[in-house]
Amino acid sequence: MAQNTSSAVMQQRSEPHDSLDDFPTPPWATRALCEHVIWPSCAGWPKKLDQQTVWEPACNRGYMVKPLREYFGIVIASDVHDYGHGHVVRDFLFPGDIRNVDWIVTNPPFRLARQFIARSSQLARIGFAMIVRSAFLEGTGRYEGLFSKNPPSIIAQFTERVIMTKGIVRDPAKLYWDEKAQKWKRPSTATAYTWLVWIDGQSDTRFMWIPPCRRKLERPNDYSEST
């Protein structure tokens, strides 16, 4: 059988050990978490979402911070690398005196996702959410070392693709120049993404689909090419 070498199929979220794993999250995907997952789950909570604090500990260039500020009262942004956007530079996994927050929401470095989950479970008072490749749910190692002991409260699967490109957030509706292929292309991906959400006191895992919502949740200047 001939190997499929299309750019969408061959795109991999796999980085060297010392890589910053620079795959920023399109803002609409974070709004989808707030609108379709967290907000419906917070009915009856003592504090409304806009009265709660959230920490984004792998904030990159701030693509997730911006939409979080639309829903949460206080947003703390940090990253192990200085991307020049005014965030705190610190290693989330390094023990320190960071105060607890209500929520932690992030796109963790792929090779450190389990460590980010463990650290978040120590610091988040109400809950935490991680956007991961859907394939992250597979594997006996992750099941035995993580999911069998600390299963998420919610598995929220995107029904439309979240396009993550190294170093840039591209508008799926616009063509871009592919220097390597020497032609104009539309952004695409073969990688499916899922939000995993842990909520304090909820131990039974609930599966849900995030309905098609990209166009509804996009805002002006969401994409790198527009800023």
TORDOMAR-274365 format. One line per 4 residues: their letters; for each residue x, y, z of N, C-alpha, C. Coordinates in Angstrom, 3 decimals. Example, Ala and Ser with C-alpha at 12.3 -4.5 7.8 and 13.67 -1.06 7.14 Angstrom:
# TORDOMAR-274365
AS> 13.190,-5.690,7.800,12.300,-4.500,7.800,13.200,-3.300,7.800 ~ 12.850,-2.250,7.080,13.670,-1.060,7.140,12.900,0.030,7.870
END
This chain:
# TORDOMAR-274365
MAQN> 0.843,-1.192,0.000,0.000,0.000,0.000,0.882,1.247,0.000 ~ 0.568,2.227,-0.853,1.359,3.438,-0.941,1.162,4.286,0.316 ~ 2.220,4.935,0.753,2.157,5.778,1.936,1.425,7.071,1.622 ~ 0.520,7.478,2.529,-0.192,8.730,2.379,0.679,9.849,2.910
TSSA> 1.095,10.738,2.036,2.026,11.800,2.446,1.388,13.177,2.362 ~ 0.040,13.266,2.381,-0.599,14.581,2.355,-0.223,15.348,3.607 ~ -0.181,16.678,3.495,0.270,17.490,4.627,-0.645,17.344,5.822 ~ -1.953,17.159,5.579,-2.885,17.036,6.700,-2.646,15.742,7.460
VMQQ> -2.452,14.657,6.739,-2.250,13.369,7.385,-0.904,13.326,8.088 ~ 0.119,13.932,7.473,1.465,13.828,8.011,1.739,14.797,9.161 ~ 0.833,15.789,9.366,1.074,16.746,10.438,1.036,16.039,11.784 ~ 2.090,16.173,12.571,2.187,15.484,13.844,2.422,16.469,14.976
RSEP> 1.802,16.197,16.131,2.071,16.992,17.334,3.120,16.224,18.127 ~ 4.329,16.172,17.606,5.419,15.451,18.250,6.655,16.322,18.192 ~ 7.240,16.620,19.349,8.327,17.569,19.437,9.547,16.956,20.109 ~ 10.746,17.466,19.809,11.945,17.005,20.497,11.838,17.249,22.000
HDSL> 12.668,16.558,22.760,12.603,16.623,24.221,12.769,18.038,24.745 ~ 13.633,18.836,24.100,13.912,20.180,24.591,13.087,21.257,23.880 ~ 12.065,20.845,23.131,11.262,21.798,22.383,10.269,22.509,23.296 ~ 9.894,23.745,22.911,8.863,24.484,23.634,7.466,24.018,23.253
DDFP> 7.359,23.124,22.269,6.070,22.594,21.830,5.117,23.747,21.513 ~ 5.535,24.589,20.594,4.854,25.842,20.286,3.721,25.624,19.289 ~ 2.579,25.148,19.784,1.381,24.955,18.968,0.235,25.722,19.626 ~ 0.125,27.039,19.367,-0.890,27.848,20.043,-2.317,27.433,19.693
TPPW> -3.217,27.675,20.637,-4.617,27.272,20.518,-5.465,28.393,19.928 ~ -6.230,28.137,18.880,-7.127,29.167,18.353,-8.102,29.623,19.440 ~ -8.310,30.924,19.604,-9.177,31.416,20.678,-10.577,30.815,20.696 ~ -11.133,30.514,19.524,-12.499,29.984,19.519,-12.594,28.657,20.260
ATRA> -11.510,27.872,20.291,-11.537,26.575,20.975,-11.637,26.749,22.490 ~ -11.058,27.841,23.016,-11.184,28.135,24.444,-12.574,28.661,24.758 ~ -13.121,29.491,23.875,-14.502,29.942,24.077,-15.464,28.761,24.056 ~ -15.181,27.770,23.221,-16.032,26.578,23.167,-16.026,25.851,24.509
LCEH> -14.851,25.777,25.149,-14.771,25.169,26.484,-15.661,25.920,27.462 ~ -15.541,27.236,27.480,-16.317,28.036,28.429,-17.817,27.977,28.134 ~ -18.177,28.105,26.865,-19.582,28.174,26.479,-20.304,26.832,26.590 ~ -19.658,25.766,26.129,-20.348,24.485,25.991,-20.010,23.466,27.074
VIWP> -18.950,23.713,27.844,-18.536,22.719,28.835,-18.593,23.274,30.260 ~ -17.811,24.323,30.535,-17.724,24.837,31.907,-18.998,25.565,32.317 ~ -19.468,26.487,31.498,-20.642,27.277,31.853,-21.848,26.390,32.180 ~ -22.200,25.416,31.341,-23.350,24.566,31.671,-23.137,23.731,32.940
SCAG> -21.872,23.519,33.317,-21.584,22.686,34.485,-21.564,23.469,35.793 ~ -21.615,24.808,35.702,-21.426,25.613,36.911,-22.718,26.082,37.547 ~ -23.854,25.606,37.055,-25.132,25.990,37.650,-25.177,25.528,39.110 ~ -25.539,26.422,39.979,-25.631,26.087,41.390,-24.351,26.295,42.177
WPKK> -23.257,26.689,41.497,-22.013,26.949,42.219,-22.155,28.229,43.042 ~ -21.465,28.295,44.188,-21.545,29.502,45.029,-21.101,30.767,44.302 ~ -20.081,30.645,43.454,-19.573,31.805,42.718,-19.832,31.646,41.232 ~ -20.267,32.732,40.582,-20.413,32.710,39.141,-19.036,32.706,38.486
LDQQ> -19.000,32.345,37.206,-17.721,32.216,36.506,-16.957,33.537,36.501 ~ -17.673,34.643,36.348,-16.990,35.934,36.295,-16.513,36.409,37.667 ~ -16.731,35.592,38.694,-16.218,35.875,40.035,-15.083,34.915,40.408 ~ -14.690,34.073,39.469,-13.689,33.055,39.741,-12.345,33.417,39.102
TVWE> -11.295,32.789,39.621,-9.946,33.013,39.100,-9.518,31.818,38.250 ~ -8.717,32.095,37.228,-8.200,31.032,36.365,-6.744,31.318,36.064 ~ -5.961,30.260,35.971,-4.524,30.359,35.665,-4.252,29.617,34.374 ~ -3.609,30.300,33.431,-3.145,29.680,32.183,-1.630,29.563,32.295
PACN> -1.082,28.373,32.629,0.345,28.237,32.930,1.243,27.917,31.744 ~ 0.667,27.814,30.536,1.470,27.610,29.324,0.925,28.565,28.266 ~ 0.948,29.860,28.595,0.144,30.842,27.862,0.679,31.212,26.482 ~ 1.961,30.859,26.193,2.463,31.111,24.844,2.316,32.599,24.520
RGYM> 1.692,32.933,23.418,1.516,34.327,23.014,0.183,34.914,23.474 ~ -0.531,34.196,24.317,-1.752,34.728,24.908,-3.037,34.406,24.188 ~ -3.004,33.459,23.250,-4.210,33.147,22.488,-5.320,32.542,23.349 ~ -4.966,31.886,24.447,-5.967,31.336,25.349,-6.324,32.336,26.436
VKPL> -5.400,33.210,26.782,-5.631,34.202,27.835,-6.744,35.171,27.429 ~ -6.717,35.613,26.195,-7.698,36.590,25.721,-9.136,36.099,25.906 ~ -9.509,34.922,25.417,-10.892,34.469,25.626,-11.211,34.146,27.084 ~ -10.234,33.687,27.860,-10.494,33.420,29.267,-10.906,34.699,29.993
REYF> -10.336,35.826,29.595,-10.697,37.109,30.215,-12.130,37.510,29.904 ~ -12.707,36.918,28.881,-14.092,37.226,28.535,-15.077,36.524,29.470 ~ -14.599,35.518,30.211,-15.504,34.716,31.041,-15.152,34.754,32.526 ~ -13.858,34.804,32.859,-13.424,34.739,34.249,-13.124,36.125,34.804
GIVI> -13.248,36.251,36.138,-13.000,37.531,36.781,-11.540,37.909,36.804 ~ -10.670,36.958,37.138,-9.232,37.205,37.201,-8.506,36.120,36.425 ~ -7.598,36.509,35.534,-6.826,35.563,34.727,-5.340,35.767,35.013 ~ -4.673,34.705,35.437,-3.229,34.714,35.657,-2.571,34.005,34.485
ASDV> -1.564,34.628,33.883,-0.904,34.049,32.711,0.582,33.867,32.983 ~ 1.094,32.680,32.676,2.527,32.413,32.838,2.979,31.410,31.798 ~ 4.299,31.332,31.628,4.889,30.362,30.710,6.354,30.192,31.078 ~ 6.904,29.045,30.748,8.315,28.799,31.037,9.220,29.632,30.131
HDYG> 8.664,30.122,29.017,9.427,30.921,28.049,8.821,32.313,27.940 ~ 9.646,33.309,27.733,9.188,34.680,27.564,8.846,34.926,26.095 ~ 7.545,34.991,25.798,7.100,35.252,24.427,6.891,36.742,24.173 ~ 7.219,37.576,25.185,7.137,39.015,24.998,5.743,39.599,25.086
HGHV> 4.847,38.950,25.849,3.477,39.448,25.953,3.104,39.806,27.385 ~ 4.096,40.069,28.217,3.836,40.576,29.550,3.406,39.561,30.586 ~ 3.541,38.274,30.296,3.132,37.267,31.257,4.275,36.961,32.233 ~ 3.933,36.280,33.308,4.932,35.842,34.278,5.738,34.698,33.677
VRDF> 7.055,34.754,33.789,7.911,33.683,33.283,8.277,32.775,34.448 ~ 7.716,31.567,34.429,8.015,30.605,35.482,7.635,29.208,35.007 ~ 8.274,28.214,35.609,8.015,26.819,35.287,6.849,26.329,36.136 ~ 5.740,26.017,35.493,4.531,25.572,36.197,4.788,24.338,37.046
LFPG> 5.711,23.474,36.604,5.958,22.215,37.308,6.945,22.369,38.457 ~ 7.560,23.539,38.562,8.532,23.754,39.633,7.809,24.192,40.897 ~ 8.016,23.504,42.026,7.324,23.866,43.268,7.595,25.313,43.647 ~ 6.565,26.000,44.056,6.726,27.399,44.435,5.586,27.844,45.324
DIRN> 5.508,29.142,45.539,4.507,29.684,46.451,3.303,30.251,45.711 ~ 3.022,29.731,44.511,1.854,30.195,43.768,0.592,29.852,44.558 ~ -0.262,30.842,44.761,-1.489,30.591,45.513,-2.462,29.775,44.675 ~ -3.320,29.068,45.368,-4.322,28.279,44.667,-5.289,29.186,43.915
VDWI> -5.826,28.674,42.822,-6.804,29.399,42.021,-8.027,28.512,41.859 ~ -9.124,29.110,41.386,-10.329,28.309,41.188,-10.152,27.320,40.042 ~ -9.561,27.808,38.937,-9.426,26.983,37.735,-8.019,27.077,37.168 ~ -7.615,26.027,36.479,-6.429,26.040,35.625,-6.884,25.542,34.253
VTNP> -6.601,26.312,33.232,-6.992,25.958,31.861,-5.784,26.168,30.969 ~ -5.413,25.149,30.182,-4.222,25.286,29.351,-4.166,24.245,28.240 ~ -3.235,24.495,27.326,-2.839,23.525,26.308,-1.447,23.057,26.714 ~ -1.330,21.945,27.430,-0.041,21.558,27.993,0.927,21.057,26.921
PFRL> 2.230,21.212,27.144,3.196,20.576,26.243,2.889,19.079,26.174 ~ 2.882,18.542,24.959,2.424,17.164,24.784,3.165,16.181,25.673 ~ 4.480,16.299,25.743,5.257,15.322,26.503,5.135,15.536,28.014 ~ 4.543,16.661,28.441,4.417,16.954,29.868,2.959,16.983,30.328
ARQF> 2.052,16.496,29.501,0.627,16.599,29.823,0.282,15.916,31.147 ~ 0.822,14.731,31.392,0.512,14.030,32.641,1.017,14.806,33.849 ~ 2.195,15.425,33.728,2.727,16.221,34.830,1.882,17.472,35.063 ~ 1.406,18.092,33.982,0.541,19.260,34.121,-0.775,18.884,34.806
IARS> -1.297,17.732,34.483,-2.543,17.269,35.108,-2.332,17.043,36.601 ~ -1.233,16.379,36.948,-0.942,16.113,38.359,-0.756,17.408,39.137 ~ -0.041,18.370,38.555,0.202,19.645,39.225,-1.102,20.431,39.374 ~ -1.917,20.421,38.343,-3.187,21.150,38.388,-4.117,20.593,39.454
SQLA> -4.097,19.283,39.635,-4.958,18.669,40.650,-4.578,19.105,42.053 ~ -3.343,19.577,42.229,-2.885,20.063,43.525,-3.273,21.525,43.762 ~ -3.423,22.295,42.686,-3.553,23.740,42.819,-4.957,24.284,42.558 ~ -5.752,23.618,41.747,-7.059,24.149,41.357,-8.116,23.808,42.409
RIGF> -8.816,24.824,42.894,-9.827,24.597,43.915,-11.100,23.975,43.347 ~ -11.516,24.438,42.167,-12.781,23.968,41.592,-12.556,22.961,40.477 ~ -11.663,23.289,39.538,-11.442,22.362,38.440,-10.321,22.803,37.529 ~ -9.991,21.936,36.580,-8.982,22.288,35.582,-9.304,21.587,34.273
AMIV> -8.837,22.198,33.189,-9.147,21.688,31.853,-7.892,21.696,30.995 ~ -7.701,20.626,30.248,-6.559,20.472,29.352,-7.063,20.129,27.948 ~ -6.605,20.859,26.952,-6.914,20.470,25.583,-5.783,19.574,25.099 ~ -6.144,18.370,24.645,-5.165,17.366,24.241,-5.595,16.732,22.933
RSAF> -4.668,16.080,22.268,-5.049,15.267,21.120,-6.000,14.185,21.586 ~ -7.003,13.878,20.799,-7.961,12.839,21.182,-7.266,11.502,21.399 ~ -6.159,11.277,20.706,-5.400,10.035,20.872,-4.774,9.927,22.258 ~ -4.742,11.035,23.015,-4.208,11.005,24.370,-5.018,10.063,25.264
LEGT> -6.272,9.813,24.892,-7.128,8.913,25.669,-6.724,7.457,25.510 ~ -5.926,7.163,24.503,-5.494,5.791,24.251,-4.232,5.467,25.043 ~ -3.938,4.183,25.154,-2.679,3.737,25.745,-2.856,3.120,27.119 ~ -2.318,1.922,27.290,-2.421,1.257,28.596,-1.628,2.008,29.664
GRYE> -0.523,2.631,29.266,0.288,3.374,30.225,-0.472,4.543,30.821 ~ -1.152,5.334,29.962,-1.917,6.464,30.470,-3.136,5.985,31.256 ~ -3.721,4.859,30.818,-4.867,4.344,31.571,-4.453,3.908,32.975 ~ -3.391,3.114,33.041,-2.964,2.586,34.333,-2.349,3.665,35.229
GLFS> -1.622,4.616,34.614,-0.946,5.619,35.417,-1.759,6.867,35.694 ~ -2.836,7.084,34.918,-3.601,8.321,35.065,-5.106,8.083,35.152 ~ -5.696,7.611,34.059,-7.154,7.602,33.975,-7.826,6.634,34.944 ~ -7.190,5.506,35.244,-7.802,4.564,36.194,-7.764,5.108,37.617
KNPP> -6.829,6.018,37.885,-6.669,6.567,39.236,-7.309,7.942,39.381 ~ -7.272,8.729,38.312,-7.806,10.085,38.362,-8.509,10.413,37.046 ~ -9.672,9.802,36.812,-10.363,10.021,35.540,-10.943,11.426,35.463 ~ -11.015,11.985,34.264,-11.618,13.320,34.126,-13.115,13.265,34.397
SIIA> -13.657,14.392,34.812,-15.103,14.486,35.028,-15.841,14.562,33.701 ~ -15.216,15.241,32.726,-15.846,15.438,31.415,-14.821,15.208,30.312 ~ -15.209,14.448,29.310,-14.453,14.338,28.067,-15.285,15.044,27.010 ~ -14.795,16.169,26.519,-15.544,16.982,25.559,-14.840,16.943,24.208
QFTE> -15.409,16.197,23.287,-14.805,15.981,21.976,-15.294,17.016,20.966 ~ -14.347,17.694,20.303,-14.721,18.606,19.228,-15.290,17.823,18.052 ~ -16.383,18.316,17.486,-16.944,17.680,16.293,-16.372,18.280,15.010 ~ -15.701,19.420,15.141,-14.988,19.988,13.997,-13.524,20.149,14.388
RVIM> -12.663,20.168,13.413,-11.235,20.145,13.686,-10.725,21.488,14.232 ~ -9.898,21.387,15.246,-9.188,22.547,15.792,-7.806,22.545,15.151 ~ -7.531,23.523,14.328,-6.282,23.546,13.574,-5.199,24.242,14.385 ~ -4.187,23.476,14.773,-3.042,24.029,15.492,-1.806,23.878,14.622
TKGI> -1.153,25.008,14.369,0.026,25.058,13.517,1.199,25.577,14.334 ~ 2.360,25.025,14.131,3.513,25.421,14.925,3.825,26.906,14.765 ~ 3.824,27.602,15.901,4.260,28.987,15.936,3.278,30.030,15.452 ~ 2.075,29.620,15.022,1.146,30.594,14.446,-0.278,30.064,14.562
VRDP> -1.240,30.984,14.657,-2.657,30.624,14.613,-3.213,31.130,13.290 ~ -3.654,30.232,12.437,-4.120,30.595,11.102,-5.646,30.565,11.019 ~ -6.182,31.442,10.214,-7.614,31.491,9.941,-7.956,30.360,8.959 ~ -8.818,29.392,9.363,-9.148,28.277,8.467,-9.838,28.714,7.183
AKLY> -10.393,29.908,7.184,-11.125,30.374,6.006,-10.231,31.059,4.980 ~ -8.941,31.250,5.314,-8.052,31.984,4.417,-6.920,31.112,3.898 ~ -6.517,31.390,2.670,-5.364,30.710,2.096,-4.070,31.303,2.651 ~ -3.037,30.488,2.738,-1.721,30.972,3.142,-0.678,30.384,2.191
WDEK> 0.456,31.061,2.120,1.514,30.613,1.227,2.381,29.584,1.930 ~ 2.426,28.371,1.398,3.258,27.300,1.938,4.617,27.367,1.247 ~ 5.621,27.856,1.977,6.935,28.047,1.380,7.540,26.732,0.915 ~ 7.352,25.680,1.696,7.929,24.390,1.338,7.288,23.807,0.087
AQKW> 5.957,23.902,0.009,5.242,23.354,-1.149,5.206,24.333,-2.314 ~ 5.565,25.602,-2.040,5.550,26.646,-3.058,4.172,26.790,-3.716 ~ 3.148,26.867,-2.854,1.795,27.091,-3.361,0.898,27.589,-2.229 ~ -0.251,28.148,-2.651,-1.228,28.619,-1.680,-2.052,27.435,-1.176
KRPS> -2.264,27.411,0.127,-3.018,26.302,0.714,-3.976,26.841,1.764 ~ -4.975,26.034,2.083,-5.884,26.358,3.170,-5.456,25.566,4.393 ~ -5.437,26.165,5.586,-5.030,25.425,6.787,-5.884,24.183,7.000 ~ -5.237,23.089,7.379,-5.956,21.846,7.630,-5.168,21.010,8.632
TATA> -5.799,19.983,9.136,-5.128,19.082,10.076,-5.828,17.730,10.081 ~ -5.065,16.705,10.373,-5.628,15.367,10.547,-5.719,15.012,12.031 ~ -5.381,15.960,12.898,-5.354,15.708,14.331,-6.645,16.182,14.983 ~ -7.288,15.291,15.732,-8.508,15.633,16.466,-8.143,16.024,17.895
YTWL> -8.894,16.969,18.450,-8.613,17.458,19.805,-9.821,17.304,20.721 ~ -9.513,17.196,22.009,-10.510,16.981,23.049,-10.172,17.843,24.265 ~ -11.202,18.371,24.908,-11.007,19.000,26.218,-11.244,17.949,27.298 ~ -10.284,17.781,28.187,-10.448,16.945,29.368,-10.624,17.877,30.557
VWID> -11.697,17.666,31.330,-12.032,18.568,32.425,-12.190,17.769,33.715 ~ -11.494,18.215,34.745,-11.630,17.638,36.079,-12.328,18.655,36.971 ~ -13.420,18.269,37.638,-14.166,19.147,38.527,-14.216,18.512,39.909 ~ -13.880,19.282,40.914,-13.829,18.779,42.280,-15.165,18.162,42.690
GQSD> -15.106,16.952,43.204,-16.303,16.264,43.678,-17.038,15.472,42.617 ~ -16.602,15.546,41.360,-17.243,14.794,40.283,-16.287,13.708,39.801 ~ -16.559,12.474,40.186,-15.650,11.371,39.880,-16.111,10.506,38.717 ~ -17.387,10.609,38.341,-17.897,9.834,37.215,-17.645,10.583,35.916
TRFM> -17.038,9.916,34.945,-16.691,10.566,33.679,-17.908,10.660,32.770 ~ -18.152,11.869,32.272,-19.253,12.103,31.332,-18.664,12.492,29.979 ~ -19.135,11.840,28.925,-18.676,12.168,27.573,-19.681,13.094,26.918 ~ -19.156,14.101,26.199,-20.027,14.995,25.454,-19.335,15.443,24.174
WIPP> -20.124,15.890,23.235,-19.597,16.470,22.003,-19.720,17.981,22.063 ~ -18.699,18.669,21.596,-18.785,20.116,21.407,-19.326,20.340,20.005 ~ -20.499,20.938,19.867,-21.112,21.067,18.539,-20.316,22.017,17.651 ~ -20.546,21.973,16.346,-19.872,22.921,15.453,-20.146,24.355,15.914
CRRK> -19.080,25.110,16.175,-19.274,26.449,16.747,-18.166,27.421,16.375 ~ -17.218,27.007,15.546,-16.066,27.869,15.248,-16.502,29.228,14.716 ~ -17.322,29.249,13.700,-17.701,30.514,13.078,-18.452,31.416,14.057 ~ -19.263,30.822,14.904,-20.021,31.602,15.885,-19.109,32.213,16.942
LERP> -18.020,31.509,17.285,-17.172,31.933,18.392,-15.915,32.683,17.954 ~ -15.689,32.815,16.664,-14.543,33.591,16.190,-14.795,35.081,16.395 ~ -13.702,35.821,16.627,-13.773,37.255,16.818,-12.721,37.943,15.933 ~ -12.909,39.225,15.628,-11.887,39.951,14.857,-10.534,39.909,15.575
NDYS> -9.479,39.806,14.819,-8.103,39.786,15.347,-7.776,38.538,16.166 ~ -8.519,37.461,15.976,-8.212,36.198,16.653,-6.961,35.534,16.093 ~ -6.650,35.830,14.830,-5.609,35.073,14.147,-4.329,35.889,13.974 ~ -3.233,35.161,13.899,-1.917,35.790,13.813,-1.797,36.728,12.633
EST> -2.400,36.340,11.512,-2.283,37.156,10.305,-3.020,38.476,10.439 ~ -3.944,38.577,11.426,-4.772,39.764,11.548,-4.272,40.724,12.616 ~ -3.202,40.329,13.345,-2.753,41.163,14.457,-1.434,41.835,14.134
END
